[in-house]
Amino acid sequence: MIRLAVSLALLLPVVSVWAGGSPPLSDAWRVQAPRLFAPAEPCCFDFSGNGQPDDRLGAYFASLAISGGDAQAVLDQAVADGALSWFFVWSGAPVTQADLVPGQVVSGSRSDGSGVALLDPAGYPGSGPGLFSLTAGSADGPFGATLDGFQVPFPVGTEVLLVEAELALAEGVFAVDGPGCAGRCTVDPFHSGTNPSVGGLRLGAVVPGMTLFGTLDARYRSCTCAGLDPDQPVLLFAEGPGSFTLACSGNTGEPANCAGIDEVCAGLDNFCAFTPILVGLLLDLDRNGNGVNESMSAGLRLSLAGSTPVETPIFANGFEAPPPP
């Protein structure tokens, strides 16, 4: 995900309102793991056909909490930093391929809908991670979508890796200019508890194990501070007859050398120690019917509020500030 480390004060001389009027836009100002909130209601979709929502990612988050980890705090920080940045464009047409452009909120209060989002007008509609098209049949009410190109957040230490989903579904109910919120904001008829902070958009996804562990392997291969060979695999994984296997290769170097430099890399030995149980912990879906669980289910709750998009000439220079005159 592209981040913009530019202060609003520097942008003010060049910011202009989106040409042709602002598209209806909502910002996911909070991303939640439902399993970590009381009451811990299962969420969000039944992918296995057993009549129960599937969320193995949430179960993994809960297991991390037992050992002192806080996956929700990592998600919160990633949203605040802009590393996890999702925007939703509203459309009256049926949802097809998602319209994706990079974006970042640069000012305003995101939770009440007064946020200003810096988006690339050349990419709307276009391609790139972070912005999805939803459809709704009325000014307010229920909505649903299949989100093409969605990437599931997978915390590793204090970092969030984005892992491409094979399937992602979203549903919710929104209100326009509801109490304390401007624009299209999610409301929550699904939650039977009384916690008002629970996000109103329900999102479920399926992530193939090969994609998940491939993303992890790519991240660990970047651990040059450990002295490993980046051209050789760090993780060995495969779906074979009767089982899905995962192990660390001999190419792990000295992760202790990464302490204070890269905490994800510094934790590689600890990750390798848990590989014997990770397949059973993370993979819960048998999508191809061969008797082997090869995919991970995920359930998330999102809070949406309206956001105003703006454009700026810095995008013409590869997301960098214009050169000095």
FISEMI-817415 format. One record per residue (C-alpha): x, y, z; residue number from 1; residue in three letters. Coordinates in nm, 3 decimals. Example, Ala and Ser with C-alpha at 12.3 -4.5 7.8 and 13.67 -1.06 7.14 Angstrom:
residues 2
{px 1.230 py -0.450 pz 0.780 pos 1 code ALA}
{px 1.367 py -0.106 pz 0.714 pos 2 code SER}
//
This chain:
residues 325
{px 0.000 py 0.000 pz 0.000 pos 1 code MET}
{px 0.132 py 0.342 pz -0.094 pos 2 code ILE}
{px 0.160 py 0.586 pz 0.193 pos 3 code ARG}
{px 0.172 py 0.964 pz 0.165 pos 4 code LEU}
{px 0.406 py 1.119 pz 0.419 pos 5 code ALA}
{px 0.317 py 1.478 pz 0.323 pos 6 code VAL}
{px 0.164 py 1.725 pz 0.566 pos 7 code SER}
{px -0.165 py 1.893 pz 0.478 pos 8 code LEU}
{px 0.002 py 2.233 pz 0.511 pos 9 code ALA}
{px 0.229 py 2.145 pz 0.222 pos 10 code LEU}
{px -0.065 py 2.027 pz 0.015 pos 11 code LEU}
{px -0.292 py 2.327 pz 0.066 pos 12 code LEU}
{px -0.149 py 2.539 pz -0.219 pos 13 code PRO}
{px -0.211 py 2.264 pz -0.473 pos 14 code VAL}
{px -0.522 py 2.081 pz -0.349 pos 15 code VAL}
{px -0.837 py 2.118 pz -0.558 pos 16 code SER}
{px -1.184 py 1.969 pz -0.529 pos 17 code VAL}
{px -1.240 py 1.657 pz -0.736 pos 18 code TRP}
{px -1.313 py 1.756 pz -1.097 pos 19 code ALA}
{px -1.674 py 1.705 pz -1.197 pos 20 code GLY}
{px -1.801 py 1.683 pz -0.842 pos 21 code GLY}
{px -1.717 py 1.442 pz -0.562 pos 22 code SER}
{px -1.803 py 1.077 pz -0.614 pos 23 code PRO}
{px -2.000 py 0.925 pz -0.323 pos 24 code PRO}
{px -1.718 py 0.797 pz -0.107 pos 25 code LEU}
{px -1.696 py 0.626 pz 0.231 pos 26 code SER}
{px -1.382 py 0.564 pz 0.433 pos 27 code ASP}
{px -1.325 py 0.250 pz 0.643 pos 28 code ALA}
{px -1.211 py 0.441 pz 0.949 pos 29 code TRP}
{px -1.200 py 0.132 pz 1.168 pos 30 code ARG}
{px -1.131 py -0.236 pz 1.097 pos 31 code VAL}
{px -1.223 py -0.481 pz 1.372 pos 32 code GLN}
{px -1.170 py -0.847 pz 1.454 pos 33 code ALA}
{px -1.515 py -0.953 pz 1.585 pos 34 code PRO}
{px -1.374 py -1.244 pz 1.787 pos 35 code ARG}
{px -1.191 py -0.996 pz 2.009 pos 36 code LEU}
{px -1.501 py -0.795 pz 2.112 pos 37 code PHE}
{px -1.755 py -0.883 pz 2.377 pos 38 code ALA}
{px -1.980 py -1.056 pz 2.311 pos 39 code PRO}
{px -1.754 py -1.248 pz 2.074 pos 40 code ALA}
{px -2.014 py -1.321 pz 1.809 pos 41 code GLU}
{px -1.910 py -1.534 pz 1.512 pos 42 code PRO}
{px -1.881 py -1.336 pz 1.191 pos 43 code CYS}
{px -1.946 py -1.315 pz 0.903 pos 44 code CYS}
{px -2.027 py -1.568 pz 0.625 pos 45 code PHE}
{px -2.074 py -1.944 pz 0.600 pos 46 code ASP}
{px -1.821 py -2.064 pz 0.343 pos 47 code PHE}
{px -1.816 py -2.430 pz 0.452 pos 48 code SER}
{px -2.191 py -2.491 pz 0.426 pos 49 code GLY}
{px -2.233 py -2.607 pz 0.787 pos 50 code ASN}
{px -2.472 py -2.327 pz 0.880 pos 51 code GLY}
{px -2.217 py -2.138 pz 1.093 pos 52 code GLN}
{px -2.009 py -1.830 pz 1.005 pos 53 code PRO}
{px -1.646 py -1.912 pz 0.930 pos 54 code ASP}
{px -1.367 py -1.699 pz 1.078 pos 55 code ASP}
{px -1.044 py -1.888 pz 1.131 pos 56 code ARG}
{px -0.848 py -1.563 pz 1.115 pos 57 code LEU}
{px -1.041 py -1.445 pz 1.421 pos 58 code GLY}
{px -0.962 py -1.770 pz 1.602 pos 59 code ALA}
{px -0.594 py -1.708 pz 1.524 pos 60 code TYR}
{px -0.623 py -1.356 pz 1.668 pos 61 code PHE}
{px -0.779 py -1.500 pz 1.983 pos 62 code ALA}
{px -0.492 py -1.749 pz 2.019 pos 63 code SER}
{px -0.243 py -1.462 pz 1.992 pos 64 code LEU}
{px -0.424 py -1.284 pz 2.276 pos 65 code ALA}
{px -0.364 py -1.582 pz 2.504 pos 66 code ILE}
{px 0.012 py -1.531 pz 2.464 pos 67 code SER}
{px -0.010 py -1.153 pz 2.512 pos 68 code GLY}
{px -0.052 py -1.046 pz 2.148 pos 69 code GLY}
{px -0.300 py -0.773 pz 2.053 pos 70 code ASP}
{px -0.406 py -0.812 pz 1.691 pos 71 code ALA}
{px -0.673 py -0.541 pz 1.726 pos 72 code GLN}
{px -0.414 py -0.286 pz 1.839 pos 73 code ALA}
{px -0.203 py -0.375 pz 1.534 pos 74 code VAL}
{px -0.503 py -0.327 pz 1.303 pos 75 code LEU}
{px -0.589 py 0.006 pz 1.470 pos 76 code ASP}
{px -0.234 py 0.133 pz 1.425 pos 77 code GLN}
{px -0.222 py 0.021 pz 1.062 pos 78 code ALA}
{px -0.542 py 0.216 pz 0.989 pos 79 code VAL}
{px -0.410 py 0.522 pz 1.173 pos 80 code ALA}
{px -0.078 py 0.507 pz 0.983 pos 81 code ASP}
{px -0.245 py 0.461 pz 0.644 pos 82 code GLY}
{px -0.088 py 0.119 pz 0.592 pos 83 code ALA}
{px -0.443 py -0.023 pz 0.594 pos 84 code LEU}
{px -0.649 py 0.216 pz 0.382 pos 85 code SER}
{px -0.983 py 0.118 pz 0.227 pos 86 code TRP}
{px -1.234 py 0.343 pz 0.051 pos 87 code PHE}
{px -1.576 py 0.251 pz -0.087 pos 88 code PHE}
{px -1.734 py 0.419 pz -0.390 pos 89 code VAL}
{px -2.113 py 0.390 pz -0.407 pos 90 code TRP}
{px -2.274 py 0.303 pz -0.738 pos 91 code SER}
{px -2.628 py 0.249 pz -0.861 pos 92 code GLY}
{px -2.508 py -0.012 pz -1.108 pos 93 code ALA}
{px -2.445 py -0.379 pz -1.031 pos 94 code PRO}
{px -2.099 py -0.442 pz -0.889 pos 95 code VAL}
{px -1.853 py -0.589 pz -1.135 pos 96 code THR}
{px -1.474 py -0.558 pz -1.113 pos 97 code GLN}
{px -1.393 py -0.329 pz -0.821 pos 98 code ALA}
{px -1.275 py 0.022 pz -0.901 pos 99 code ASP}
{px -0.947 py 0.052 pz -0.716 pos 100 code LEU}
{px -0.730 py 0.358 pz -0.658 pos 101 code VAL}
{px -0.477 py 0.444 pz -0.390 pos 102 code PRO}
{px -0.589 py 0.691 pz -0.129 pos 103 code GLY}
{px -0.514 py 0.841 pz 0.209 pos 104 code GLN}
{px -0.715 py 1.056 pz 0.451 pos 105 code VAL}
{px -0.514 py 1.371 pz 0.511 pos 106 code VAL}
{px -0.741 py 1.585 pz 0.729 pos 107 code SER}
{px -1.066 py 1.595 pz 0.922 pos 108 code GLY}
{px -1.229 py 1.351 pz 1.161 pos 109 code SER}
{px -1.271 py 1.018 pz 0.990 pos 110 code ARG}
{px -1.533 py 0.878 pz 1.227 pos 111 code SER}
{px -1.790 py 1.157 pz 1.179 pos 112 code ASP}
{px -1.753 py 1.179 pz 0.802 pos 113 code GLY}
{px -1.560 py 1.504 pz 0.779 pos 114 code SER}
{px -1.239 py 1.339 pz 0.655 pos 115 code GLY}
{px -1.074 py 1.454 pz 0.334 pos 116 code VAL}
{px -0.927 py 1.175 pz 0.120 pos 117 code ALA}
{px -0.638 py 1.234 pz -0.117 pos 118 code LEU}
{px -0.709 py 1.023 pz -0.427 pos 119 code LEU}
{px -0.559 py 0.999 pz -0.772 pos 120 code ASP}
{px -0.823 py 1.116 pz -1.024 pos 121 code PRO}
{px -0.643 py 0.931 pz -1.303 pos 122 code ALA}
{px -0.716 py 0.605 pz -1.124 pos 123 code GLY}
{px -1.093 py 0.650 pz -1.086 pos 124 code TYR}
{px -1.202 py 0.414 pz -1.217 pos 125 code PRO}
{px -0.871 py 0.237 pz -1.256 pos 126 code GLY}
{px -0.651 py -0.016 pz -1.084 pos 127 code SER}
{px -0.457 py -0.029 pz -0.759 pos 128 code GLY}
{px -0.532 py -0.145 pz -0.404 pos 129 code PRO}
{px -0.767 py 0.021 pz -0.163 pos 130 code GLY}
{px -1.097 py 0.141 pz -0.310 pos 131 code LEU}
{px -1.401 py -0.077 pz -0.379 pos 132 code PHE}
{px -1.730 py -0.024 pz -0.557 pos 133 code SER}
{px -2.050 py -0.103 pz -0.366 pos 134 code LEU}
{px -2.407 py -0.089 pz -0.485 pos 135 code THR}
{px -2.726 py 0.007 pz -0.304 pos 136 code ALA}
{px -3.078 py 0.026 pz -0.440 pos 137 code GLY}
{px -3.197 py 0.325 pz -0.238 pos 138 code SER}
{px -3.074 py 0.638 pz -0.065 pos 139 code ALA}
{px -3.024 py 0.438 pz 0.250 pos 140 code ASP}
{px -3.073 py 0.077 pz 0.350 pos 141 code GLY}
{px -2.905 py -0.259 pz 0.285 pos 142 code PRO}
{px -2.614 py -0.313 pz 0.051 pos 143 code PHE}
{px -2.395 py -0.603 pz -0.058 pos 144 code GLY}
{px -2.102 py -0.674 pz -0.286 pos 145 code ALA}
{px -1.838 py -0.917 pz -0.396 pos 146 code THR}
{px -1.506 py -0.735 pz -0.356 pos 147 code LEU}
{px -1.267 py -0.826 pz -0.635 pos 148 code ASP}
{px -0.901 py -0.773 pz -0.551 pos 149 code GLY}
{px -0.958 py -0.757 pz -0.175 pos 150 code PHE}
{px -0.654 py -0.814 pz 0.046 pos 151 code GLN}
{px -0.701 py -0.955 pz 0.397 pos 152 code VAL}
{px -0.490 py -0.797 pz 0.674 pos 153 code PRO}
{px -0.271 py -1.055 pz 0.849 pos 154 code PHE}
{px -0.074 py -0.916 pz 1.146 pos 155 code PRO}
{px 0.278 py -1.046 pz 1.201 pos 156 code VAL}
{px 0.424 py -0.890 pz 1.512 pos 157 code GLY}
{px 0.343 py -0.519 pz 1.486 pos 158 code THR}
{px 0.322 py -0.524 pz 1.106 pos 159 code GLU}
{px 0.022 py -0.598 pz 0.885 pos 160 code VAL}
{px 0.073 py -0.805 pz 0.570 pos 161 code LEU}
{px -0.194 py -0.782 pz 0.300 pos 162 code LEU}
{px -0.287 py -1.121 pz 0.156 pos 163 code VAL}
{px -0.498 py -1.148 pz -0.158 pos 164 code GLU}
{px -0.832 py -1.322 pz -0.108 pos 165 code ALA}
{px -0.981 py -1.574 pz -0.347 pos 166 code GLU}
{px -1.329 py -1.457 pz -0.250 pos 167 code LEU}
{px -1.450 py -1.159 pz -0.043 pos 168 code ALA}
{px -1.810 py -1.070 pz 0.038 pos 169 code LEU}
{px -1.950 py -0.762 pz 0.213 pos 170 code ALA}
{px -2.294 py -0.673 pz 0.344 pos 171 code GLU}
{px -2.438 py -0.405 pz 0.565 pos 172 code GLY}
{px -2.688 py -0.127 pz 0.611 pos 173 code VAL}
{px -2.605 py 0.239 pz 0.570 pos 174 code PHE}
{px -2.769 py 0.569 pz 0.655 pos 175 code ALA}
{px -2.708 py 0.902 pz 0.483 pos 176 code VAL}
{px -2.616 py 1.184 pz 0.721 pos 177 code ASP}
{px -2.710 py 0.983 pz 1.026 pos 178 code GLY}
{px -2.673 py 1.105 pz 1.386 pos 179 code PRO}
{px -2.318 py 1.227 pz 1.439 pos 180 code GLY}
{px -2.202 py 1.118 pz 1.095 pos 181 code CYS}
{px -2.194 py 1.282 pz 0.751 pos 182 code ALA}
{px -2.219 py 1.103 pz 0.417 pos 183 code GLY}
{px -2.292 py 0.732 pz 0.386 pos 184 code ARG}
{px -2.222 py 0.571 pz 0.722 pos 185 code CYS}
{px -2.275 py 0.213 pz 0.832 pos 186 code THR}
{px -2.531 py 0.127 pz 1.099 pos 187 code VAL}
{px -2.535 py -0.208 pz 1.273 pos 188 code ASP}
{px -2.852 py -0.421 pz 1.280 pos 189 code PRO}
{px -2.648 py -0.743 pz 1.295 pos 190 code PHE}
{px -2.493 py -0.705 pz 1.639 pos 191 code HIS}
{px -2.711 py -0.840 pz 1.922 pos 192 code SER}
{px -2.496 py -0.685 pz 2.195 pos 193 code GLY}
{px -2.487 py -0.328 pz 2.317 pos 194 code THR}
{px -2.136 py -0.226 pz 2.214 pos 195 code ASN}
{px -2.191 py 0.082 pz 1.992 pos 196 code PRO}
{px -1.836 py 0.073 pz 1.855 pos 197 code SER}
{px -1.886 py -0.249 pz 1.658 pos 198 code VAL}
{px -1.854 py -0.185 pz 1.284 pos 199 code GLY}
{px -2.168 py -0.219 pz 1.077 pos 200 code GLY}
{px -2.019 py -0.364 pz 0.758 pos 201 code LEU}
{px -1.969 py -0.738 pz 0.771 pos 202 code ARG}
{px -1.687 py -0.868 pz 0.555 pos 203 code LEU}
{px -1.595 py -1.231 pz 0.496 pos 204 code GLY}
{px -1.311 py -1.369 pz 0.288 pos 205 code ALA}
{px -1.143 py -1.689 pz 0.177 pos 206 code VAL}
{px -0.763 py -1.693 pz 0.149 pos 207 code VAL}
{px -0.585 py -1.991 pz -0.012 pos 208 code PRO}
{px -0.313 py -2.135 pz 0.209 pos 209 code GLY}
{px -0.068 py -2.124 pz -0.080 pos 210 code MET}
{px -0.127 py -1.748 pz -0.110 pos 211 code THR}
{px -0.105 py -1.689 pz 0.267 pos 212 code LEU}
{px 0.220 py -1.876 pz 0.315 pos 213 code PHE}
{px 0.358 py -1.738 pz -0.011 pos 214 code GLY}
{px 0.305 py -1.386 pz 0.123 pos 215 code THR}
{px 0.475 py -1.479 pz 0.450 pos 216 code LEU}
{px 0.765 py -1.640 pz 0.262 pos 217 code ASP}
{px 0.814 py -1.325 pz 0.051 pos 218 code ALA}
{px 0.824 py -1.112 pz 0.367 pos 219 code ARG}
{px 1.076 py -1.338 pz 0.539 pos 220 code TYR}
{px 1.295 py -1.352 pz 0.227 pos 221 code ARG}
{px 1.340 py -0.976 pz 0.269 pos 222 code SER}
{px 1.521 py -1.036 pz 0.602 pos 223 code CYS}
{px 1.868 py -0.955 pz 0.477 pos 224 code THR}
{px 1.962 py -0.847 pz 0.832 pos 225 code CYS}
{px 1.953 py -1.218 pz 0.919 pos 226 code ALA}
{px 2.205 py -1.300 pz 0.647 pos 227 code GLY}
{px 1.973 py -1.539 pz 0.463 pos 228 code LEU}
{px 1.960 py -1.591 pz 0.086 pos 229 code ASP}
{px 1.666 py -1.386 pz -0.052 pos 230 code PRO}
{px 1.663 py -1.594 pz -0.369 pos 231 code ASP}
{px 1.587 py -1.916 pz -0.181 pos 232 code GLN}
{px 1.266 py -2.006 pz 0.002 pos 233 code PRO}
{px 1.241 py -1.953 pz 0.375 pos 234 code VAL}
{px 0.912 py -2.142 pz 0.406 pos 235 code LEU}
{px 0.836 py -2.475 pz 0.239 pos 236 code LEU}
{px 0.465 py -2.540 pz 0.188 pos 237 code PHE}
{px 0.251 py -2.757 pz -0.035 pos 238 code ALA}
{px -0.090 py -2.916 pz -0.067 pos 239 code GLU}
{px -0.028 py -3.286 pz -0.117 pos 240 code GLY}
{px -0.231 py -3.606 pz -0.106 pos 241 code PRO}
{px -0.403 py -3.618 pz 0.231 pos 242 code GLY}
{px -0.238 py -3.313 pz 0.390 pos 243 code SER}
{px -0.119 py -2.955 pz 0.363 pos 244 code PHE}
{px 0.242 py -2.923 pz 0.482 pos 245 code THR}
{px 0.437 py -2.626 pz 0.615 pos 246 code LEU}
{px 0.794 py -2.607 pz 0.743 pos 247 code ALA}
{px 1.087 py -2.368 pz 0.757 pos 248 code CYS}
{px 1.375 py -2.438 pz 0.524 pos 249 code SER}
{px 1.738 py -2.422 pz 0.631 pos 250 code GLY}
{px 1.752 py -2.072 pz 0.483 pos 251 code ASN}
{px 1.669 py -1.873 pz 0.797 pos 252 code THR}
{px 2.007 py -1.717 pz 0.876 pos 253 code GLY}
{px 2.047 py -1.558 pz 1.219 pos 254 code GLU}
{px 1.718 py -1.380 pz 1.302 pos 255 code PRO}
{px 1.862 py -1.255 pz 1.632 pos 256 code ALA}
{px 2.080 py -1.018 pz 1.427 pos 257 code ASN}
{px 1.761 py -0.834 pz 1.325 pos 258 code CYS}
{px 1.667 py -0.730 pz 1.679 pos 259 code ALA}
{px 1.609 py -0.356 pz 1.685 pos 260 code GLY}
{px 1.623 py -0.343 pz 1.305 pos 261 code ILE}
{px 1.326 py -0.547 pz 1.183 pos 262 code ASP}
{px 1.106 py -0.708 pz 1.446 pos 263 code GLU}
{px 0.924 py -0.931 pz 1.197 pos 264 code VAL}
{px 1.256 py -1.079 pz 1.091 pos 265 code CYS}
{px 1.374 py -1.101 pz 1.451 pos 266 code ALA}
{px 1.072 py -1.323 pz 1.522 pos 267 code GLY}
{px 1.145 py -1.574 pz 1.246 pos 268 code LEU}
{px 1.279 py -1.842 pz 1.482 pos 269 code ASP}
{px 0.962 py -1.814 pz 1.690 pos 270 code ASN}
{px 0.747 py -1.847 pz 1.378 pos 271 code PHE}
{px 0.940 py -2.156 pz 1.271 pos 272 code CYS}
{px 0.887 py -2.313 pz 1.614 pos 273 code ALA}
{px 0.511 py -2.295 pz 1.560 pos 274 code PHE}
{px 0.497 py -2.423 pz 1.202 pos 275 code THR}
{px 0.391 py -2.775 pz 1.314 pos 276 code PRO}
{px 0.059 py -2.636 pz 1.442 pos 277 code ILE}
{px 0.001 py -2.340 pz 1.208 pos 278 code LEU}
{px -0.164 py -2.540 pz 0.929 pos 279 code VAL}
{px -0.431 py -2.674 pz 1.165 pos 280 code GLY}
{px -0.466 py -2.336 pz 1.333 pos 281 code LEU}
{px -0.507 py -2.129 pz 1.016 pos 282 code LEU}
{px -0.662 py -2.350 pz 0.747 pos 283 code LEU}
{px -1.024 py -2.454 pz 0.800 pos 284 code ASP}
{px -1.182 py -2.478 pz 0.453 pos 285 code LEU}
{px -1.171 py -2.760 pz 0.197 pos 286 code ASP}
{px -1.271 py -2.568 pz -0.113 pos 287 code ARG}
{px -1.189 py -2.835 pz -0.372 pos 288 code ASN}
{px -1.347 py -3.126 pz -0.188 pos 289 code GLY}
{px -1.036 py -3.345 pz -0.169 pos 290 code ASN}
{px -1.051 py -3.391 pz 0.207 pos 291 code GLY}
{px -0.768 py -3.144 pz 0.282 pos 292 code VAL}
{px -0.824 py -2.802 pz 0.434 pos 293 code ASN}
{px -0.628 py -2.573 pz 0.204 pos 294 code GLU}
{px -0.782 py -2.229 pz 0.271 pos 295 code SER}
{px -0.838 py -1.986 pz 0.558 pos 296 code MET}
{px -1.167 py -1.812 pz 0.634 pos 297 code SER}
{px -1.170 py -1.456 pz 0.767 pos 298 code ALA}
{px -1.435 py -1.233 pz 0.922 pos 299 code GLY}
{px -1.398 py -0.859 pz 0.982 pos 300 code LEU}
{px -1.625 py -0.572 pz 1.082 pos 301 code ARG}
{px -1.573 py -0.229 pz 0.925 pos 302 code LEU}
{px -1.698 py 0.113 pz 1.029 pos 303 code SER}
{px -1.769 py 0.340 pz 0.732 pos 304 code LEU}
{px -1.823 py 0.716 pz 0.724 pos 305 code ALA}
{px -1.841 py 0.965 pz 0.441 pos 306 code GLY}
{px -1.522 py 1.117 pz 0.304 pos 307 code SER}
{px -1.456 py 1.402 pz 0.060 pos 308 code THR}
{px -1.204 py 1.322 pz -0.216 pos 309 code PRO}
{px -0.960 py 1.583 pz -0.342 pos 310 code VAL}
{px -0.695 py 1.574 pz -0.612 pos 311 code GLU}
{px -0.347 py 1.726 pz -0.618 pos 312 code THR}
{px -0.073 py 1.760 pz -0.881 pos 313 code PRO}
{px 0.170 py 1.558 pz -0.671 pos 314 code ILE}
{px 0.017 py 1.245 pz -0.823 pos 315 code PHE}
{px 0.162 py 1.339 pz -1.161 pos 316 code ALA}
{px 0.505 py 1.301 pz -1.005 pos 317 code ASN}
{px 0.469 py 0.951 pz -0.865 pos 318 code GLY}
{px 0.318 py 1.047 pz -0.526 pos 319 code PHE}
{px 0.608 py 1.283 pz -0.455 pos 320 code GLU}
{px 0.594 py 1.654 pz -0.384 pos 321 code ALA}
{px 0.651 py 1.874 pz -0.689 pos 322 code PRO}
{px 1.016 py 1.972 pz -0.743 pos 323 code PRO}
{px 1.112 py 2.319 pz -0.615 pos 324 code PRO}
{px 1.082 py 2.599 pz -0.875 pos 325 code PRO}
//
